């Protein structure tokens, strides 16, 4: 279990499983402090599933590098929620192989394996990977070889797993590449994924607080400070307890 007393926890991306206010309350109960985004004083970084939208343009990799430079360990959303007691623990399985051996066995670069762990596609225990982890990593490697991009694979598999069951592993989703697009194999047929990919903030009638904060960060990073101020103000209207957004 992660020790939180006196530590500053930086949250990157929204959480899918638990409202952020409940997470912040539990961290505070354990003597820690939650901060949205990264700071120089952070001692732990948690990657929410919503951070996936920051992967295509390199923003997430930049933040992971900042965390590494600050020597702040990174945890996935599920791993952190298990530590807080919001999700059940994974039973110790001994593992089919060490985490260090997985990239070579799966045919993936080490940094890609790290991303799969941060987005809970792989869930090693005590640096040991189960056979299911190995098969899932090989599935991702296959889809990448067929021409799909990692964000598309993670987005589609995450959406389907959430719909079909919280513990539905990627290996059971039967994903396929059909004409350069992510699809699903059902029997002998290829089917479209149900639903659409996430819309941009401009297409949402009622964006969430997390979407507004991420949009403000994007605008600020792009130098559009007028738009960033609008998004930050809209965010503060929803959550007046976040001093960082008000400061920004």
C-alpha positions in Angstrom: 0.0 0.0 0.0 1.3 3.5 -0.9 2.1 5.7 2.0 0.3 9.1 1.5 1.0 11.0 4.7 2.7 14.3 3.8 2.8 13.5 0.1 1.5 15.6 -2.8 -0.3 13.5 -5.4 -0.6 14.9 -8.9 -3.5 13.7 -10.9 -3.2 13.6 -14.7 -6.5 13.0 -16.6 -9.9 12.2 -15.2 -10.8 9.0 -13.4 -13.4 6.6 -14.9 -14.2 4.5 -11.9 -14.6 6.9 -9.0 -15.4 10.6 -8.7 -12.3 12.7 -8.1 -13.8 14.4 -5.0 -14.1 11.0 -3.3 -10.5 10.2 -4.2 -9.3 13.6 -2.9 -11.3 13.1 0.4 -9.7 9.7 1.0 -6.2 10.9 0.2 -6.8 13.8 2.7 -8.0 11.4 5.3 -4.7 9.6 4.9 -2.7 12.8 5.3 -1.9 13.5 1.6 -2.9 16.3 -0.7 -4.3 15.9 -4.2 -3.3 18.4 -6.9 -4.6 18.4 -10.4 -1.7 18.3 -12.8 2.0 18.3 -11.9 4.0 20.5 -9.7 7.6 20.7 -8.6 6.6 19.4 -5.1 4.8 16.3 -6.3 5.9 13.0 -4.8 3.4 10.7 -6.6 1.7 10.9 -10.0 -1.5 9.0 -10.9 -2.5 8.6 -14.5 -6.3 8.6 -14.9 -7.9 6.8 -17.8 -8.9 10.2 -19.2 -5.3 11.0 -19.8 -5.5 8.9 -22.9 -6.6 12.0 -24.9 -3.2 13.6 -24.0 -1.3 10.7 -25.6 -1.5 11.5 -29.4 0.0 14.9 -29.2 2.8 14.0 -26.9 1.5 15.9 -23.8 1.3 12.8 -21.7 4.8 11.7 -22.6 6.1 15.1 -21.6 4.3 14.8 -18.2 5.7 11.3 -17.7 9.2 12.7 -18.3 8.6 15.5 -15.8 7.5 12.9 -13.2 10.6 10.9 -14.0 12.8 14.0 -13.6 11.2 14.7 -10.3 11.7 11.1 -9.2 7.9 10.8 -8.6 6.6 7.3 -9.2 3.6 6.9 -11.5 0.6 4.7 -10.8 -2.3 3.7 -13.0 -5.9 4.7 -12.0 -6.8 1.1 -11.0 -3.6 0.5 -9.0 -4.2 3.8 -7.1 -7.8 3.0 -6.4 -6.9 -0.4 -5.2 -4.5 1.1 -2.7 -7.3 3.5 -1.5 -9.7 0.6 -1.2 -12.1 1.6 -3.9 -11.3 -1.4 -6.0 -10.6 -5.0 -4.9 -7.0 -6.2 -4.7 -5.6 -8.5 -7.4 -4.7 -11.9 -5.9 -1.0 -12.6 -5.8 -0.4 -14.9 -8.7 3.4 -15.5 -8.8 3.4 -14.5 -12.4 4.3 -16.3 -15.6 7.3 -14.0 -16.0 9.1 -11.0 -14.7 8.0 -7.5 -15.9 11.5 -7.0 -17.2 11.2 -10.0 -19.6 7.7 -9.0 -20.9 8.8 -6.5 -23.7 10.9 -9.1 -25.5 8.4 -11.8 -25.1 5.5 -9.6 -26.4 7.5 -7.9 -29.1 6.9 -4.4 -27.7 9.2 -1.5 -26.7 9.6 -1.0 -23.0 8.0 2.4 -23.1 4.9 0.9 -24.7 4.7 -1.7 -22.0 4.9 1.0 -19.4 1.9 2.8 -21.1 -0.1 -0.4 -21.2 0.5 -0.7 -17.4 -0.5 2.9 -16.8 -3.8 2.4 -18.7 -4.5 -0.9 -16.9 -4.3 -3.1 -20.0 -1.6 -5.0 -18.1 -1.8 -5.4 -14.3 1.4 -6.9 -12.9 1.7 -7.8 -9.3 5.0 -7.4 -7.5 6.7 -6.9 -10.9 5.4 -10.3 -12.1 3.1 -10.6 -15.1 0.4 -13.2 -15.5 -0.1 -15.2 -18.7 -3.1 -13.0 -19.4 -0.8 -10.0 -19.3 1.5 -11.6 -21.9 -1.4 -12.5 -24.2 -2.8 -9.0 -23.9 0.6 -7.4 -24.7 0.9 -9.7 -27.8 -2.6 -8.7 -28.9 -1.5 -5.0 -28.8 1.6 -5.8 -30.7 -0.4 -7.6 -33.4 -2.8 -4.6 -33.8 0.1 -2.2 -34.0 1.7 -4.3 -36.7 -1.6 -4.3 -38.6 -1.4 -0.5 -38.7 -3.5 0.7 -35.8 -2.3 3.5 -33.4 -1.9 2.9 -29.7 -4.4 5.6 -28.7 -7.0 4.0 -30.9 -6.4 0.6 -29.4 -6.5 1.9 -25.9 -9.6 4.0 -26.5 -11.6 1.2 -28.2 -10.6 -1.6 -25.8 -11.3 0.6 -22.8 -14.7 1.6 -24.1 -15.7 -2.0 -24.9 -14.3 -3.4 -21.6 -16.3 -0.8 -19.6 -19.4 -1.7 -21.5 -19.0 -5.5 -21.3 -17.7 -5.6 -17.7 -15.2 -3.8 -15.6 -12.8 -6.8 -15.5 -13.2 -7.7 -19.2 -9.6 -8.3 -20.4 -8.4 -7.1 -23.8 -7.8 -10.7 -24.8 -11.5 -11.4 -24.8 -12.6 -8.4 -26.8 -11.4 -10.0 -30.1 -10.2 -6.7 -31.6 -9.2 -6.6 -35.3 -8.0 -4.1 -37.9 -10.4 -3.6 -40.7 -9.3 -1.2 -43.4 -7.0 0.7 -41.0 -9.8 1.1 -38.5 -10.4 -0.7 -35.1 -13.1 -3.3 -35.4 -14.3 -6.3 -33.5 -14.5 -9.9 -34.6 -17.8 -11.6 -33.8 -17.8 -15.2 -34.9 -16.6 -15.2 -38.6 -17.7 -11.6 -39.1 -16.1 -8.2 -38.6 -18.3 -5.7 -36.8 -18.0 -1.9 -36.1 -17.4 -0.9 -32.5 -20.5 0.2 -30.8 -20.7 4.0 -30.2 -18.5 6.8 -31.4 -15.1 8.0 -30.3 -15.1 10.8 -27.8 -16.1 14.1 -29.2 -13.9 17.2 -28.8 -15.0 19.7 -26.1 -16.5 22.0 -28.7 -19.0 19.2 -29.5 -20.1 18.7 -26.0 -23.2 20.6 -24.8 -22.3 19.9 -21.1 -18.6 19.3 -20.7 -17.5 17.9 -17.3 -15.2 19.7 -14.9 -12.3 17.4 -16.0 -12.9 18.2 -19.7 -12.9 21.9 -19.0 -9.7 21.7 -17.0 -7.9 19.7 -19.7 -9.2 22.1 -22.4 -7.8 25.1 -20.4 -4.4 23.3 -20.1 -4.4 22.7 -23.9 -5.3 26.3 -24.6 -2.7 27.6 -22.2 0.0 25.4 -23.7 -0.9 26.6 -27.2 -0.6 30.2 -26.1 -4.3 31.0 -26.4 -4.6 32.6 -22.9 -8.0 34.2 -23.6 -9.5 30.8 -24.3 -7.7 29.3 -21.4 -9.1 31.9 -19.0 -12.7 31.1 -20.3 -12.2 27.4 -19.7 -10.6 27.9 -16.2 -13.5 30.2 -15.2 -16.1 27.7 -16.4 -14.2 25.0 -14.4 -14.2 27.2 -11.3 -17.9 27.7 -11.6 -18.3 23.9 -11.2 -15.6 23.3 -8.7 -14.8 26.3 -6.4 -12.7 24.2 -4.1 -9.7 23.9 -6.5 -7.2 26.7 -5.7 -4.9 25.8 -8.7 -7.6 26.5 -11.3 -8.5 29.9 -9.7 -4.8 30.8 -9.5 -4.3 29.8 -13.2 
